[in-house]
């Protein structure tokens, strides 16, 4: 579905939004009241009605007002998410915004470790209601492994089923809740926010319950980050349907907890206690499928997030695949297997969903605070006449989320440490990588081609310099034939000058269309040097050597080139002339006077680069025809050291 289509409100768009946007927030009823009640231990009227009131008003204030109303209007060319906010504010040259953006990204990745583990575990554990002694961890692990294994094939085919399945799931949630409300309508009193206030202020331990309450809105970030996939009108309409059924189910769980004689046996949950025994297998089945869909949506969201980070130069290039002809659907193998390893680690460390609850919520609370800071600042800058209104509104949001953050800090010892360690590690790598890239801003990126041309001619006409190759190809970041990367310039002239029959500067440009290969050739020096712009559809394989040979043959056919080898001994005896590709790998020069912090940044930069594509792999080159040239660059003042001559005597004795 194209961006133009998803921006329109249609029945199909609403159905798709229901399937892919609300998976995480829509499966929260599986564990929220279980966490609020402490596994069924805290079921007094004030406690239950207070917890329910907190859930209702959290969904209203955070999910509805902040995300559905405000955030969906702050898009970057139709795209949402924390990096969309960063890109919008980056254009206005606010340097500090990089910090909340990187914190938000780090916490979302940490959340990607936990969401599939807790969601799928909480659904599958429903089997213990039928088979109390069944070991569910092997089942959970199997589902997780299969879920990540199928990512490489894309979700285009099964994605069409997400909407209808989630409609069934939400309808089932509403049905279960409504049945309990009819039996115990007293829970409707929780619509009064006084019960929430009473829980926090007057009930012993009520403040710390907010950490469990916050789990009801952990998927709200997806309402914004999936804006580009679904369109804001589709999200807003489908949210009205979803929110109503979610609140109905939460009310039903509260009604059950307040029913006379209610108690939970070991291994049971509040959610599954609402389900009649006759439909328990159906409930477990639909819940498991819903959590798989929720996990799928989160995995896709992390892929999208990391793809945006790569585009914004906040992470190194990774292998990105496109399983379908829609550029929005991507698959990043490294991230996929990294997330799978993280999910399995969470399962093996914490084992039960009730234990995983302690890791959950803390990271996403931090992310929401960062989003509020960036979103509020953007609206203040964008609409200066309403500055005070937006300042007040977002101070309230930050205050509410700050209270949730404080309550979630109580989880640090019992499991939240895991999330904090993950998020801090990711943030450190992102921050140090970004600082290392900033070091490069002190150097000149490009040289004018007017400086390059006479040197190329002089090298080619110097008989003392041997030929490196008939065709010497330099991939270049320069998108213009009028300038050349300084690193390529260094490789050509600053060491032993490189001499070739023809020097090619190749710029690769990835298009928004899935298929098609186009090129243009600019002559720099007749029959000696050319600039080639190669445009590839985003699904086209990068067989660069094959394409360069094809371009050269077409130029030979048009008598623009001779096609002969520069090596006389083999000229006329071989069908294909030789090619040599030179890819540049820049290194900070050894004489740079780096501070200890800058040294750490450089080491982190190299580590991050090691996780990404090697240049030859990125360009689809045969390694036997590739030379990797390490080029020193100066990012700081060079090291200075005095050298004192003691004695010199050139006299002949």
N, C-alpha and C positions, 0 to 999 in steps of 0.2 A: 504494500500500500504506500503510495507516494505521500510526500509531505503535504501536497496540495489537497489530497483526499482526506488525510487524517485531521486536517484543520477544520473540516466541515462536520457539523453534527448530523449523524445518520444513525439508523438503527444498528447497522453493522459496526459502526465506530463505538457506539455505546456498549455493544456486546463484547467487542475486543477489549475495551477499557476494563470492563468487569472481569475479564479473564486474566489480564496481564498486569494491571495496576494494583489491585487490591488483595493479591494473594497473601502477602505478609500480614497486613493489618486484619485481613479477613479470617486468618487461622488463629489469631490471638485468643479467641474464646476457649481454645483447647487448654490453655494454661494460666490465664490471667486470674480467674477466681480461685484456682488451685493455689496460686502464689499469695493472693490477698488473704485467704483464710488459713494459710500455713498448713495446707493439706487437710483442711476441715477442722482445725483446732479452734479457730476464732470465729464463732458464729453467733455472737450476741447481736441483737437488733441494731444497736448503735454502730457496731463495727461493720455489719453487712450493708446497712443503708448508707453509711458514710463512704465505704469503699465503692459501692455502686454509684453514688452521687459524684465521687471523684472521677470515675470512669466516664460517665456521661458528659461532664463538663470539660474533661480533658479532650474528648473527641470533638466537642463543640468548639472549644477555644483554639486548640493546637491544630487538629486535622482540618477542621472546617474553615475557621476564620483565617488562620495564618497561611495554610497551604492552599486550600481550595479557592479562597477569595483573593488573598494578597499575592502569594507566590506565583500562581498561574498567570498573573499579568506581567511578571518580570521575566520574560523569555528573551533568549538571545537567538534571533532568527528562527524562532519556533522551537528551540531546544531549551530544556530546563535542567535543574540540578545545580549543585554548588559550583561547578566549573563554568556554568553559564553565567552565574553571578560574577565570578572572578573575571571572566572575559569582558563583561560589560564594564566593570569598574577599572579593569586594566587599561581600557581605552582612555580613561580619564586620568591615568598616571598616578594612582594612589599606590605607593609601594608596599605599605603595611598590609594590604589585603591578602598578600601571598600567605601570611601566617594562618589566619582562620580558614583559608581555602585548603591548605595542606593538612591542617588538623581535621577538617571535615572529611577530606578524602581518606585519611588514615583510619579514622573511626568507622567509615563505611566499609572499608576493606576488612577491618577486624570483625565487623558485624557479619560480613560474608562468610566468615569461619563458623559463626555460631548459629545463624538463622536456619540453615538446612538441618543441622544437627538437632536443635531443640524442637523444631516444627515436626519433623518426621518422627522423632522419638516420642513426642507427646501423642501423636496419632496412633502409632503402632502399639504403644503401651496399653491402648484400649483392649488389646487381645487378652491382657491379664484379667479382664472382667469375665472372660469366657474360660480361659485356661490360666488359672492363678500361678502355676509353676513354670509357665513357658518363658524361656530365655529370649528376650526380644532384641538384644544387641546384635546377634548375627543377622537378623532380618533387617534391622536399621542399616547396618553396614552394607549389606547387599544392595538395598535400595539406593543408598548414597553413591556407591561405586557405579551402578548402572546409570544413575542420573548424570554423573559427570562423564561417563564413557560415551553416552549418546550425544553429547554436546557437539562433537566434531561433525555430526551428520546434519546439524541444523534442526530447528523446531518448526519449520514452515508447515509441514503436513499436520503434525499433532497440535500445532498452535491454534488451528481452527477449532479444536475441541475445547480449548481452555475456557472460552466464554460460556458456552452452554453448561459445561461441568460446574463452573463457579456459580452460575445462576442456580443450579440445583443445590449446591452447597449452601449458598446464602438463604435460599428458600427453606432448606432443612433447618438452618439455624433459627430462622424466624418461627418456624413451626414448633420447634422444641421450646423456645422461649415463651411463645404465646400460650402453650398448654399449661405451663407452670404459673404464668401470670393470672390466668383464669382461676386457678385454684387458690392463689394467694396474692390478690391485687394490692395488698398493703405496700408492695415495693414501689408503686407509683409515687409514693411520697419522696423518693430519692431524687425526683426532678427538682426538688427544692435544694439549692446549694448550701443551705444551713447545715445539712447533714454532713457535707464534705468539710465544712469549717469546724464542726463539732468533732469530727474524727481527728483532724490534725491538731486541734488545740486542747481538747478535753480528754480524749481517750488515750490511755497508756499504750505506747508503742504505735499510735496512729500515724505519727509523722513518718516513721520508717516504712510503713505500708505503702507510701507513695512510690517507693522503688518498684513495688509489684504493680501498682496501678498504672505506672508509665508504660508497662508492657503492652497496654491496649492500643498505643499509638506508635509502636515501633516501626510500622510500615508506612507512616505518613510521608516520609521523605520520598517514597516512590511516586506519590501523587504528583510531585514536582519534577522528579528526574525523568519520568516517563512521558513528560509533556510532548516531546518531539515525536513519540511513537503514536500517540493517541489524540492529541488536540485537547485544548482546555474545555471546550463545550461538552465534548463526550465524557470527559472525566467528571465534570461538575454534575451532569445529569445522572450518571451511573452512581456517583457518590451518594446522592440523595436516596437511591434505592438501597445501596449497601449499608449506609449509616443507620437507616431505620431498622433493618433486620439485625444488625450488630447490637444495637441498643436493646432491641427486643430480647435477644438471646441473653445478654448480660443481666437484664431484669429477671429473666426466667431462672438463671443460675442463682441469683440473690433470693428469689422466691422459694426455690428448693432448699437453700441453706436455712431459711427462716421457717420452714415447715416443721411441725411437731415431730420429734423423735429422729430428726435427721442426724446421721453420722456416717463417716467414711471408714470403710474397712481398709486394711493395709493393701496398698497397690491400686486402690480405686481413686478416681478423680471426680471433681464436681461436675465437669462437663458430661462424662459418660454416665454419671448417676442420673442425669435427666432422661437418658435414652431407655425406652422400653426394651425388655429383653428380646422381644420378638423381632425387633429391627436392629439389634446390636451389630450383627455382621455387616449390614448395609451402612450403619453409622461409621464403623471402623474403616470400611472400604472407601467411602466418599471422603472421610477425613484424611486418609492417607493420600488419596489422589489430590486433594486440595493442597496438602502440605508440599507435595512434589511440585505442583504448579507454582506455589509460593516460592519454593526454593529455586525453581527454574527462572522465575522473574527476577529474583535477587542475583543469581549468577549472571544473567543477561545484563542486569544493571551494573554489575562490577566490570563486565567486559566493556560496556559503554563508557563507564567512568575512566578506565585505564586507557581506552582509545582516545578520549578527550585529553587526558594527561600527556599522551604521546604527541598529539597535535599541538598542544600548548608548550611543548619542549620541557615538560616537567618530569618526564621519564624517557629512558632510552627506547629506541625502536625495537618492537617485538614483532614476531610473526603474527600477522592478522589475516584470518581467512574469512571468506564470505560464503556461507553455505547456500544462500539464495541470491536471487538477482536484486534483492533490496539491500541497499548499502547499510541500512540501519541494523540489519541482523548480522552480527559479527561473531567470530569465534577466535579466541586468543589462547593457543595451546598451553603456553607457560602459565598463564593465570588460571586456566581451568584445572590443571593438575596441582598447582600450588593450593588452590581453594579446597580441592578434594583432600589433599594431605591434611590441611588445617581442620576440616570437618571431622575427619577420622580421628585426629588427635583430640578434639573436643569430646567425641563420643567415648574414647578409651580412657580419658582422664576423669570425666564426670559421670559417665555411665547412664544416669537417669535424667529425664527432662527436669525433674524437680531440683536436681543439683545444678543443671545448666542455667536455671533461672537466675542464679546468683552471678553468672557471667554476663547475663543479657540485660540490656537496657542502659548500662553505664556509658558504653561507647556511643550509642545512638543519641543519648541525651546531650553529650558533648557536641556531636555533629549538629543537632538542632539549634543549640546555642550559637554555633558558628554561622549557621544559615540565617538565624535572626539578625546577627550583627551585620552580615553582608547585605541581606535583603533590606533591612531598615536603613542602612547607610545609602544604598542605591536609591531608594525612594526619596530620602531626604535631599540627595544631590539632584535627582531628576525633577523633583517638584518643590523648588525652594519656597514657593508661596504657602505650601502646606507643611513646611518643615516641622513646626511644633506639634502638629497633629500626629505625623508619622513617628516623631521622636517619642511622644507619649505612648502611642500604641505599642511600639516595639520595645520600649522599656518595660511595659507590662508583660509582653511575651517573654523577654529575657528574665524578668523576675520570676515568672511562673516556672520556666524551664530551669532557672537557677535553683528553685526550691526542689524540683525533681532531681536535679544533679546532686544536691546535698543529701537527699534521702537515699540516692543510689550509692553514695560513698560508703554507706553501711555494708554494701556487698563486697567491698574490696578484699577483706580478709577471707570471706567464704567462697570466693571465686572470681570476683571482679578484678583481682590482680592479673588474671590471665588476659582479660580484655585490655587492661591498661598497658601491659607489657607488649602486646601485639601492636596496639595503636602507637605507642611511643617508638617502637622499632621502625614501623612504616614511616612515621613522621620524620624521624631522624634521617632516614635514607632520602626521603623526598626533599627535606630542607637542605641537607648537605649537597645533594646533587644540584639543586637550584643555585646554591651559593657558588659551587664550582663553575657552573655555566656563567654566572655573573662575572667571575674572574676573566672570562674570555672577552667581555665587552670592552676591555681596555685595549684590545688589539684591533688593527684595521682588518675588516673582513674581506674586502675586495681590492684588487688592483685594476686600474683602467686598462682596457685592451690596447690602447695606444702605446702603453709602456711594454706590453707583451710582444707585439708584432715585430719590432726591429730586433729584439733578442732572439725570437724564433728564427728569423731569416739569417742572423749572424751565425747561430749554432748550426743550421743546416748547411751553410756555405763553408763551414770550417772543415777542411779535409782531415785534420788531426783528431777530430772527435768521431769515434766509431758509431755506427747505427745500433740503437737498441732494438728496433723492430721496424717492419714496414708500416704497420699501423699501431700507433700508440694512443690508447683511449683513456681519458681522465674523466670519471664521473664528477660532476660539479654541482654545487648548490646554487650557483649563479643562474638566475632565470632570464638573463639578458646576454646577448653576444657582445655587449660593450664592456663587460667586466668579468674578472676571473678571481676565484678564491685565492687568497694570499698563500694558503697551504699548497695549492696546486702550483702557484708561481714558484714557491720555494723548492718544490720537488723537481720542477723543470730546470731551474737555473742555479740554485744556491749550493748544490752539491756538484757532483760531476754532471755537466749539462746533458739532458736527455735529447737524443737526436733520433728522428724517425722520418720515414718517407712522407707520412701524413700524420699530423697530430689532431686528434679529435677531442673536443670538449662536449661531454654528453650530459644533458640535463633531463631528469626523469620527472614527469608530471602525471600524477594519478587523477583521473577524471571521476565525476560523480556517476557516470553511466557504467553499467557492469561490463560491457563488451566493447571491443574496438581498439585498433592500434593505428595511430596517426603520427606523422613526423614532419618536421620542417628542418631544412638545412640552411645555415647562414655561412657564407664564405668569409673567412677571416684573411687567409692568404691563398691565392689561386693555386690549386693542386698541392697545397702544403698544410693548410690548417682549416678546419671547419668546426662550427658550433652546431650541434644537433639537439633539437628539442623533441623528445619522444613522449607522446601522450598515450597512456595506457588506461583502458577501462579497469575498474577496481578489482574485477575478477580475473583479468588476464594474467597469465604466468609471466614472470620476469626473465624471459630468455634473452638477455641483452646481447650476448655475443651473436646469437643467431640473427637477431634483428639488425645489428650493426653490419654483419656480412651482407644481409639482404639489401640494406640501404646502399652499401658500397657497390654491389653488383648493378643496381639500378643506375647509379651514377656512371659506371663504366659503360653500360648500354647506351647512355646519352652522350658518350664521349667527353664527359666532364672529368673522368679519371682514366689512367691507363690500366690500372689493375695489376701492374707488374710488381714483383718483389724487388726490394732494394738490394738484396743479396744476389750478386751476379752468378754465383756458382749454381744456384737452384732456379734461376729465372727461366721460365718456360718449361721447366721440368715438373712443376707441381701445380695442381689444379687450384688450390686455395692458398692465398697469400697469408702470411702470419699476422697474428694480432697479439698485442700485449696490453692488458688492462692494469692501470695503476690506481689502487685505492689508497686514500690518505688516512693515516691514523695519527692524529696530533698528540703530542706529549708536551707537558710543561718542561721547558728547558731546565737543565740541571743547575744553571747559574742564576736561576730566579731565587730571590731572597724571600722565601715563604715563611709566614708565621706558623706556629704549631696548629692553630685552627685551620689555616689555609691548607696545610699538609693533610689534615683529617678530611677536609672537603675533597681534595684531589684523590685520596684513597677511596672515599665513598663513591666518587664519580666513576672511578675505574671498576669498582665492584658492581655498581648498577649497570655499567656498560657491558660487563661480562655476562649479565643475564639476558642481554638482547642479541639481536642478529649481528653476525659478523658481516663486514661490508660485502665480501664476495657472495655470501648467502643472500643478502638483501637484494643484490642485483642479479641473482641467478647466474653467476659466472662459474665457468670451469676453473677450479683452483690451479690447474696446471698452467693456465694462461694469465694468472694474476700475480702481480707484485704488490705487496703491502709496504708502503713507504712511511716510515715513522718520521714525522716532521716536528721539530721543536718549536714551541711558541712561547712568547714571553707574556706573562700575565701580571707580573709585578716588576718592581725595580730589580735589576740584575745585581748579583752579589759582587761586592767590590773588595779587593784585597791588594795591598801594596806589595810590589815586587822590587826589591832594592838590589842594584848591581854592586857587588863587592869590588871586582877588579876586572879590567879588560886591557889587554895589551896585544896590539896587532903587529908590533915591531919584529923584524926578522933578526934573530941572534945568531 
